[in-house]
Amino acid sequence: MKTSIYAALLSAALCAPAFGADNQLTSAHTHPALGAPEDPKVPIAWNRFYDAEGLTRLMRQLHVAYPELTEMVMIGKSFEGREIWAIEITNPEAGPKLSKPAMYIDGNIHGNEVQASETVLYTAWYLLEMYGKVEGATKLVDERVFYLVPTINPDGRDWWFESANNPHSNRGGRMPIDSDGDGAFDEDGPEDLNGDGQITQMRIKDPYGQWKLDPDFPEQLMVRVEPEERGEYTLLWSEGIDNDGDGEINEDGPGGYDPNRNWAWDWQPEGVQFGAHNYPFSLPETKAVRDYVLARPNIAGVQSYHNNGGMILRGPGREGGQMTPDDERVMAQIARRGEQMLPGYRSMVVWKDLYTVWGGETEWFYSGLGITSYTNELWTDDHLYHRELAGGQEGRKERARWVKYLLLNQGLTKWEEVDHPTFGKVEVGGLAKNWGRVPPSFMLEEELHRNAMFTFHHADSLPLVRPAETIVESMEGGLWRIRHSIDNRGLVPTRLEVDTQSDISPENTVTISGGVGLKVAASGIVEDINFDRVKWQKLRPEVLRVKRVGGNDRLVVEFIVEGSGTVQLEVVTQRGGTYKLDIPLEETPKNPK
């Protein structure tokens, strides 16, 4: 029985050696936990985050350490001119890149969703450091190609790290947008009123307000007063002032668009879909990804990482959107395995289980390119107690209790009184930007590892054609019958159903050539091997066109030829790999009974 690659990889645990500030092993006497490389060529601390330059530096270190398995490619530049880099991983000695099925993996399309980049980088690091040491990783690198882009929004990423933000800002990049339609761009964003590097909540003391301090967690939570109670506070907006004098606060800050609504499938303009920008691929970052992907037609699977909520999302993005029954069955099966590998995560369909998305990235990959594609929303608060948290105020108290006792109130900012030009004395404080949507340091590596293993399972499910049985029989008139079986060892067919319906990628082909005096009289697909039923191709029998090879299935083809010597059979599938086979034109020995 075949042992799957992802199962072999899951035997690894989640802990890595400790690292110092210089990113080196702190002691020669460390002993790695199960799953960590014993002597990593590139030690990386997985309990912290890296800015765009840091990500690129680590990718270069991996490339220098493993030059025979990697290539660095700059796929484009961001609006502010930051370089967007991919690292490509495969074993070229096992075949050229475009002859192998490939996974494209990206993260951090939204600037504040920072752990997505570390997940992509961890995936690259684990593959390389475990190559030749763990069978599952070795097979993946030999049989597949991995195109990994840790951040496709380096401007938004660095802005989130370096500037005052809250957990939810800034999703977009740094291209100025007139969000409030007053003719000015980015003129009324949030202000860090107390200079603590965070954008937090504003409140004013008000005996007629509707809020009071939670008696159990006064430093964290506020609760609504009962109808007969006097209030203590009125809650205001996030920190900021009315910069443009229009009576609103923080209505036109940086960004104002959503890079995950700028893709050329079911795209709708701003009046329908907030953040869509001017037209599909109008952003330099999404255009860079488009050009990079279209130049690599062997991509058969896509994984995009976001945060948060603990979701394994697949299309369609709108009700009635494109998803064929056969493709849904395959993609749902991969996601079900993901639920087992990612406790607390839920397999979900975007429009049905979340909300409508027009012009989303994964919908473009599936419907536009015919590729299996998922978006994982990294991190869920259910991981705090390894169970589903309660809703409402009780759930908020559970989170507050966890912050108090397991983070010693890190993740909070103390309430501080400041002067506000409109409201007078206000208090600012509450949750810091690095709490709520991103895991704490000691839970980060587990998140990275589990999601990397899901990506490996997806990669292992991609189509992979391999030769099976070949039978040659002599016929009357000096003819030969060649019957060859093609195995697809992946769960995913060589072309998805949406691909075959819309003719997105080329048909699979089986070509016969060579030999001495070769003439191809006929070729076809064996539809019933027991009754010897063949569907013959009418034209150009030397190049047999095949719609697809099903997932975990076998396809039998037949050629009737004249000639002698040895002929060459070549099977070409754009997304399931290729192979060549030498076939002597001589009777295949019968197996003894």
N, C-alpha and C positions, 0 to 999 in steps of 0.2 A: 504493500500500500504506500502511495506517495506521501512523504512527509512535507507539508507545505513550508515555504520559506518563512512566512510570518510566525508560524508556530515555533520554528527553531530560534527565531530572534527573540520571541517572548520569554525564552528560558533565561534571558539576561535580566539582571536586576537593575536598579535605577540609580545607584550611588556611584560617584566618581571621587577620585582623590581630592584632598584639600589643596587649595592654591593660595599663594601669597599675592601681594599687591602687584608684583612683577609678573604675575601669571605663570610662575614656575612652581614645581612641586616644592612644598615647604620642607621636606625631609627625605633623605634617601632611604629611610626606614619605613615608608608607608607601604601598606598592603591594600590593593584595590578590592572593593566589594565585587561580588558576582555581577558581571555585566559591564564593568568598566575595563577599558584596555589596561593591561598590566604596565606598559611603558609607552604612554602616548607620545607620538612625535610632536603633536601640537596640544599641550595641556591648555584646556580652556575652563574657566570657572563658570559653571552653569547656574549660579545663584545670584546673577546680576544681569544688567542690561547694557548693551553697547550702542553708542550712537552710530550714524551712518559710516563715518570714517573708521570706527572701531570694527564694525562688521566687515568692511572691505579689507582691513588689515588682517583679520583672522582668516578670511578667505584666501588671501595671498599666502599666508603661512601654510595653510593646507595645500595649496598648489605647489609651493616650494618643497614641502615634505613628500608629496605624492605626485611628482610631475608626470609619471607614466600613466596615471589614472585620471588626471584632471586637466581642464583647460579653463582659463579665465576669459570671459567675454564681456565687454562693456556694451550693454544693449541700448543705451541712450543716456540723455541727461534730463534732469528735472527742470522745472520752471526757473529755479534759482541757480541752475548750472551744476548741481551735484551729479556725479556720475552714478549710474545705476548698473550694478554688476551682477552677472550670473557666474556660477561655477558649474561646470559640466563634468559629470563623473561617469566613466565606463572603463572597461578593459579593452583597449583597441586591438590587442592581440586576439581577442575572441570575436573580432569582426568590426567593420567600420560602423560609425555611429548611426548613419541613416539606414543601415540594414537591421537594426534592432528596434523593438518597441521601446517607447520612451515615456517617462513621467515628467511633467512640468509642475514645479512646486513654487509657489510664491507666498508672500506675506506682507502685512503692514500696508495694505492699500489705504487704510485709514490711519492717519498720523498718530492717534492716541492708542492704537491697538498694538502695543509695542512687543509683547511676548511672541507675536506671530513671527517676527524676524529670528528670534532665538530658536524657535521651533524648526525653521527651515535650516538654519546653520547647524543645529544639533543633528539633524538628519544627514547632512553632508559629512559632518565630523564622525558620526558613528559608522557610516558606511566605509569611510576611508580607514579609520583606526581599527576596525574589525575585519577588514579585508584580509583574507588568508588566515584568519584566526577563528572566525565564526562561519560555519558553512552557509548559513542563510544569507549573510552579508556578501560573501564571496560569490554566490550564485547570482544574486541580484546585480552586482557590478559586472559580472561576466556576460549575463544574458540581456541586461537592460541598459538604458541610458537615463541618467537623471540630470535634468536641467533645473537648477535651483537658483531662485532670485530672492534673497532674504528680505529686501525691502524694495517695493516699487514706489514708495512715497518718502524718499529721504528728507525732503523739505519739511513735511509734516512731522516726521519722526523727531528730527533735531529740534524743531520748534517746541514740541511737547516736552522734551527733556530740558531745554535751555531757558524756556520762558515760563511765566506764570500761567498755569492752566488748571482746569479741574479734570476729574476722571473722564469726562465726555468730550473735551475739546482738545485738539482741533481735528475733526475727522478729515477735512480736506487738506489741500496743500497750501501754497503761499501765493498763488495767483490772485491778485486783487479782484474783488467782485463788489458791485454795487447792490448789496443785499436788500436795502430798503428803498431803492428806486429814487433816490434824491439827487442823483448825478455825481455823488462823491463815492469814493471807494475806500472801504475799510476804515471809515472815520469814527466809528462808535463801537469799539470793542471793549472788552472788560478791562478793568484796572486793578492792580494789586495795591489796594489802599493802605495796607499796613506793611508792605514790603517784605512779606515772609516767603515770597516765591510761589504762592498758591493763589488760585481764584476760588474763594469759598463763599459761604452764605452771608448775606447781610440781614440783620434784625434790629428792631428798635424796641426799647422798653415801652410798654403801652398797657395800662390797666384795662383797656377795652379791647385788647388784642384777643385773638382766638387760639393762642398757643401758650404753653407753659413748659417748664423743664420737666423731663421725665424723672420721677423721684428715685428710680433705681440707677439710672445712668445720666445724670444731669450734664456731664461733660460731653455726651455724645448725642442724646436724643431729645426731641421735643414732641409733645403730644397735644392734640386738640383739647380744649377745655370742654367740660360738660355745659349744657345750656344754662344751668343755674350758677356756674362758676364765673368768677372774675378772671380775666386773662392776665398774662404777664408780658407777652411779646406779640408783635406783628412781624411776620416774616416778609422780607423783601426779595429782590432778585439776587443773582450772583453779584459779587463785588464789581462795581463800576459806577460811572457817572454819565450824565446826558451830555456827551461831547458836542453834539450838533444842535442842541436846543430844540429838538422836535418832540420833547415830552416822553421819550422812550430811552431805555438804558440797554446797552449791549446788543442793539439790533443789527449792527453792521460791523462785525469784527473780521479778523483774518479768515480767509477761506471762503465759506459760503457756497461751496459746491461739494459734490460727492463723487469721487473717482469711481465708485462702484455703481454709478448710474450713467456711465459714459461709454457703454459698449454697444456694438452694432447688432443687437438683437432685441426686438421689442422696445427700442429706444423711444422715449416720448419727451417732448419739450418741457421746459420749466413749469408751465402752467399745469401740466399733468403730473410730472415727476420732479419733486424738489431735488435740486443739486445736479440735474442732468447736464448742465453747461450747454454750449452752443450747438453742438452736433456730435455724433459718435466719433470718438477718438480725437476730439478737439483738444484734449489735454496732452502735453508732451509725454507724460508718464504712461498713459494707456496706449498711446500710439507706439511707444517703444516696445511695450509688451506685444502688441499686435504684430509688429514687423518681425520681432524675434521668433514668435511662435509660428507664423506663416512660413518662415524660412526653414522650419524643422517639421516636415510633414509626417515624420515617424512618431510624433507625440500621440499617444493613445489614451493617456489618463492625465487628469489635472487635479491638483489639490491646492486650495487657497486657504490661508489661515487668517482668522479675524479674532476679535474678542467682543463680548463674552456671552455666557449663558449655557455652555455645555451642550452644543448642538452639532449634529452632522447633517448639514443641509444639502439638498439636491433640488433641481428644478422640477417643474417649471416655476417661473417667478410670478405668473399671473394665472388666474382661473381660465381654463381652456387653453393654456399654453401647450407648447409642443412637448410631448413625452409619449413614446410609443409603449404599448403593453409589454413587449419583449424587453425593451431597454429598461423599463421600470422594474421588471422582475430581477434583472441582473444587478441594477444599482441598489435596489432595496436589499438584496442579499449581501452585498458588500457592506452596506451601512449597518445591517443587523449584526454582522461580525464586529463592526466597530463599536456597537453598544456594549458588547461583551468585553472588549479591550479597554473601553473608556467608561468606567463606572460613573453613573450620574449623567452621562451624555444621552441625548435622545435623537433617534433618526427622524428627520422631519422634512416635509415638502414645503418649499418657501411660501408659496401663496396660501396654502391650506392651513399650515401650522404656525405661520409667523405673520407675514404681511406681504402685500403686493410689491414687487420690485420690477421696474421697467428699466431695461438697459443694463442688466447685471452681468458681471464677468462670467460666472459659471454658466449662465444661460447662453451666452455667446459661444462658449466652448462646446456645449452640448448641441444646441440647435443650429448654430452657424457652422461648426466644424465637425460635428459628429463624434465627440469625445466624451467619455465618462468623466464627470467633474463634480467635485464636492467642495463645500465651504465648511470648515470646522470653526465654530465659535468657541474659542479657548477659555477655559476656566468657568466654574460654576461655584456659587457659594455653598452648595450642598457638600462640597469637598471639605468644608471646615469641620464638620462633625461626621463625615462619611455617611450621611443620610440626608433625606429630603428635609429641608428646613420648613418650618411653619410659615404661613403667610401673615400679612398684616403686621400689627404692632408686636406680636409675639415673635415673629421672624426677625424683626428689627432688633428686638432685645437679644435674641440668640446671637446675632452678628455682633452686637455691642459687647456681649459677655465674652465672646471669642477675642475681640480686639483688646479688651481689658486684661484678660488673663494669659493670652498666648502671644500678644504683641506688646504688652505693657503700655497700651494706649498709643503705640506708634500708629501712624496713619491718621491721626487727629491733629488739628491745629487748635491751640487755645483761643478762646474768644477774647477779643481785644477791642477796646473802644477807640474809634477814630472819628474825625470830623468829616462830614459829607456835605457838599455844597447845596444839596437839595433837602436832605432829611435832617441835617444837624448832626447830633451825636448818634452814631450807629455802632453796633457791635458786629465784628466780622470773625468768622471761625467755622469750624466743622471739619468735614472729611478732606484729607489731602488728596492730591491728584493720583498718587500711587497706591491708593487703596480702593477696592471695590471692583475694578475691572481687571486687575492684574493680580496674580498670586503672590504671596509673600515668598521671600527667598528660599525658605526651607521646603516649600511645596512646588517650586518652579521646575526643578529637574524632573520630577515625576510627570508633570504635565508635558514637558518636552518629549520625554521618552515614550510615553504611551501614544502620543499623537504621531511620533515618528514611526512607531510600529504599525499604526493604522495605515500610514502612507505606504509602508513596505507591503502590507497585506494587499492594498490596492494595486501596487506595482506587480505583485506576484499573480494577481488576477487578470492582468492584461493578456491579450492574445500572444501566443508564442507557437509558431508552426515548426514542426519537426517531422522528418521522414519516418514513416512506419514501413509497412510491408510493400515490397515490389515483386510482381510476378510477371515473367516473360514466357509467352507460349508461341510456338510456331503455328502458322496457319497455311492453308492451301494457297498456291500461287506465289510462294516465296515471301509471304507477309508475316509480320510479327505483331502479336498483341501484347502491349505493355499496360499492365494495370498497377497503379501506384496509389498508396494510401497516405493521406496528409493528416497528421494529428495536430490539433490545436490544444495545447496543454494549459491554456488559461480559461478562466470562467467567462471572460468577455470574448465575444465573437471578433473575427478579424475586421469586420465592419459592423457598426451598430445598425439597428433597424432604421433609425432616422437617417443614417448615412446612405443606405441602399435606396431608401425611398426618394431622397433628394439628389442622389448622385454627387455627394460632396467629395469623396475621395475616389481615386481610380479603382476599378474592379481588380480583384486578385487575378493573377495570371499564372499559368503553368505552360512553360515553353520547352519544346524539344528541339535539339539541334545536334550537329556533329555527325559522327559515324562516316561510313563510306557509302556514297550514293543514296543518301537518305531522302526518302520521299514520304511525306505524311499523308496518308489516305483519309484518315478520319480521326476525330477526337471528340470526347464527350465526358459527361459526368455520370457515374454509375448510380442510378437512383434506387435500384433494388438488386443487391448482389446475389440473392438467392434465386431470383427469377431471371437474372442476367439482363436486367432492364437498363438501358443506357439512353440518356438524353444527348443526342449528337448535336454538335455545333455545325451550323450550315456553312460558314465561311472561314477561311484562314485556319485550318485545323492545327497548324504548327504552333499557334498561340491560343491556348484554351483559356477562355475568360470565365472566371468563377465569381459569382455574386459575393459569397463570403464562406468562411468556415466557421461553423457554430462553436460556441463556448464549450470546452471539455468534450469536443466532438471529433469525429473522423470523417473526412471526405475522400471518396475513391474516384480517381480519374482514369480514363482509358485512352490509349493512342493505338491506332492501327498504322503500322509503318512498313516501308520496304527499304532494305539496305543491309549493311553488315558492319562489323566492328563494334565500337562503343559509342553510345549516344549520351548526350548530357541533358538532364532534366533540371530546369530551374523553376522554383516556386517563389513568386514575389508577392508579398502582401505589404502594403505601405506601412501598416501599423502593427503587424504581427510578426515581422521579421521575414527573412529570406533564407533560402538554402539552395545548393546545387548538388546534383547526384550523378555519378557516372553509372550507366547501365549497359552492360554487355548484351548484345543481341544474340543470346543463346538461351536454350531452354532452362528454366528455373528448376532445380532438382525438387522432386516431390518428397514431402516428409514421409518417412516410413510410418506405417500404422502400428 
